[in-house]
Amino acid sequence: MKDVFAKRLKSARTLAGLSQVELVKCIGGLVTKNAIAKYERGEMMADGKVLISLANVLNVDCSAFYQARKNTATLITSYNTLRAFAKEQQLKYTATFGYLIAWWKPIPLPG
C-alpha cells in the first residue's frame, strides 16, 4: 500500500508542477519537506488530515492515491483536473456509452 501511495503522490505532485517544498507551502506546512520525501519513497504514510489536504491541493480524489492500476489512477487524476464545463461534457459523452469514467461504475442508458 505504501508503494502505491508513494507512486501516486509523486505522480500527482509532478503533474501539478509542484516541488516538494512548494507542496508543503500549499498544504499550509502540515508536514515538512522531509515527510513528503518519505511519503514519495514509501517510507511513511500520510494521516487522514494530511491526505485530504494533499488531495485538495493536487486536485485529485483521495482514492486516486490508492489505485493499484496506474491507468485507473491517471484517469481519476486527469478527470479531476478538468474544469466544470469539461467535466460536464465528459459526463455527457461517457453516458452515451453507458459508463461514467470518473467513477468506473456502469450507468443505465435511457430506454
Secondary structure as UniProt FT lines:
FT   HELIX           2..16
FT   HELIX           20..26
FT   TURN            27..29
FT   HELIX           33..41
FT   HELIX           48..58
FT   HELIX           62..66
FT   HELIX           70..80
FT   HELIX           84..96
FT   TURN            97..98
FT   STRAND          99..100
FT   TURN            101..104
FT   STRAND          105..106
//
